[in-house]
C-alpha cells in the first residue's frame, strides 16, 4: 500500500495499514467538508 506521511510518499505493508480502526467524528469538520463537495458515505 502507498502512504503519505510527513510530506513523504512511502510503501507500507497492508497489515500495518489496517491493524487498527482510525475513526473521525461523523459530525466533524472533515466529514462536513467532504459532504459539501458531494462525497457520499452511503447514508
Residue pairs with C-beta under 8 A, 6 or more apart in sequence:
1 11
1 12
1 13
1 14
1 17
2 9
2 10
2 11
2 12
3 9
3 10
3 11
3 12
3 17
24 30
24 31
25 31
31 41
34 41
35 41
